[in-house]
Amino acid sequence: MRSANVISDSIKSLGEIEVLFKGDKIDNLTVTKVAFWNSGNDTINDTDLAPTDKLRIELCEGFIVLDSEVLFQSEMTNNVQTHLTPTCIEIKFDYMDGNQGGIIKFIHTGKKSSDVLLKGTFKGCEKIKKVNSNFNTVRIILIEMLPLIGEKITKKKGNGMRILSKLLPWTFLFIGISTSCTSFIMEINEPLKSLSLVFGILYMLIGLLFFVGSSMPKGFEMFFDDE
């Protein structure tokens, strides 16, 4: 999931400004993208969904869905569609082969991605897993470690960030292993050796964090585009 809060309730402090959606006043407006796909090898059909627990996007209590659209689907024959209610978006599809899925974009009155839940039960399958992509892990680490430079880098569009998301994990692992090995090979004093080892382990842990995420299937690149 990716969310961008367009209007926050702080607008109330601006006096006479009002935001209306189809005539109704709103204090919050957030745009969220949800990417979902079949990460297994078997084909999933619409009949594999439990009738009483269909695939859907729900909002936490107090928030409503304003609009939605299918932004992307792996194949037109997947026939991904959405059915909108005030608090829920039901996702319908005909089938999803391995690494097939779609991207739903919707507008709601929540504030962040944690206000959004993807639910549903597939018969004979594991539960739906929420994952962070390697791309998003790169964004988080860069912004946390290099606030000014990192923010500019992560706003870049195109293949640059995607290449970076693949190279950066290995870079951190290489630096971590090299630094750790150096602390044992080089003849340095104990405090410096300990510090070198600590930094080496830290770099390796950061590198491993990227692999906790999940690489999206090919074709889902528009999920990362800022609109």
N, C-alpha and C positions, 0 to 999 in steps of 0.2 A: 504494500500500500504506500501511496505518496499523497500527502495532503498539502494544500496551499490555502491558508486562511486569507481570504480577500477582504472581508469586512469583519471587524471585531466589535464587541459590545461597547468598546471605548468610544464609539461614534456618538453615544449618548451625551458625552461631554462637549460635543460640538454644537450644542444649542438646537437650532431649528432644522438641522439636516435630518432627513428621513430617507430610508432605503425601502423601496417597495418591490415585492415580487408578485406579479399578477394581481396587484392591488392590495396585497397584504403586507403589513410592516414587518420587517425582520431586523434583528440586531446583530446576527452573525451570518456569515456566508462563507462556506469553505468548499473548495473543489478537490475531490479525491479521485485518484485512479486506483483501481484494484486489478491486478494481473493474476490470473489463475490458469493452471495448466495441469495436465495429467503427467506426473513424473514417473509413472510406471511404464510397463511394456504392453500391458493388455489394453484393449479398447474398452472405454467406458461408454455405455449407452444411457439415454435418458431413463430407460426402464430400470437401471441399476440404482436409481435414487429411491430412498425410502419415501413412500407416499406421504407420511406424516412429518417428514423432516427434509423438505426440498432444499436445493441449493439456493441460498439467498444472502443478501447483504442487509444487515440490520443496524439500526442506530441505537445508541444508548437512550435511556428514558429522558424525555424532555426535548429531544431533537427530531426534526422531520426531514424527509427527502423532498427536494424541490423539483429536480429534473434529472434525467439520466440518458445515456446513449452508449451503444456498443461502439467503442473506438477501434477495436481490432479483433479479428478472429483468424486463426491459423489457416483455415480453409472455409470457403463460402458454404461448403456442404456441412460444416459443423452446425450451421444455422443457429448461432448464438443470438438470443433475444432476451429482452428484459420486460418484466411486468411491474409497474410502479404502484406502490401504495404509500400513504403518508410516512410510514415508519419502516418500510421494507422495500427492497428491490429483489424480486424473484428472478433468478437466472435460468433460462431454458436453453437447451441445446439438443441436437439429435444424437451426436456421438463425439467422443474425443479419443483419437489414437494417442500413442505415446508422444510426449512433447508437444501436444496440441492443446490449445486453450484460447483464451481471449482476454481483452482488456475492457473493463467497464469504467466509464467516466461519469461522475454524477456530482450534483450540487446539493448541499445540505446545510442545515443550520448548526451543525456541530462545530467544534473548534480545532480538532486534530484527529490523527489516524486512530488513536486509542478510543475515540467515540464511535468507531466503525467496527463491526464484527462480521466475519464471513462464516456462515453456518451451513450445515447440511450433512446428511449421512448417506454414504454409498454402501450398498449391500456387498459384503464380502471384501471390503477394502479397509485400509487403515483410516483413521480420522484425518480430516483436513489439517494440514500443517501450515502454519504461518512462518515464512522464512524471510530473512533479510538477504538481499542480493549482494554479491561481492562489490558491485558498483556502489551501492548505498554505504557499505562498510568503508570504502575508500573516502566517500564524502564526509562521513562522520569523523574518521581519524584525521583527515586533513584539516577539517574545520576546528577540531579540538586541539590539534598539535600546532597548527600554523594558521591562526585565526584570520590574519589579513590576506596572506598569500593564498591560503587554502580556500577561502571563500571565493576569490577570483577564479581559481583553477576549476572549482566545482561548478561554476556557472557557465563554463565553456561548453558549447554544443559540439556535436559531431563525434567522430571516431576517437578523438584524442583522449577523452575521459574513459572510454571503453577500453582502449589499449592500456591506459594507466591502471585501470582496475585489474587487468590481468598481470601486468609487470610488477606492480607495487608489492604484492604478497611475497614474491620470490626475492625481491630486493631486500625486504625486511629480514627474511629468513637467511639470506646470504650474509648480510651485515651482522646478524645475531650470531651465526655460527662462526664467522671469521673473528668477531670480537671475543667470543668465548674461548676459541682455540688460542688466540693471541695471549690471553691471560695465563695460559699454561706453558706456552712455548717460550715467550720472551722472558728475559731475566729482569723483572721489575719488583719493586717492593710490595709487601703484602697488602697494604691499604689500596694501592693502585690496582693490584691484581684482583682484589675483591670487587672493586668498583667496575673494572672492566668486565668481570664475570656477570655482575648484576645487570649491566647495560646489555650485554649479549643475550642474556635470558629474556630481558624485557623486549628486545627487538624480535626475538623468535616468537614470543607470545603474541605480539602485535601481528606478525606475519601469519600465525596460525588462526587469528581471529577472522581473517578474510575467508578461510576455508570453512568456517562455520556457516557462512552464507550459502546461497545456492545460485548457480549460474542459470539464467533464464534461457529458454530455448531460443533458437534463431527466429528472427522476425518480430521480437518483442521490443525492438529498440525504441519505438515511439513512447514507451512507458517512461523513459528518462527525459523526454523532451519537455522543456518548460514552455507553457503556452500562455 
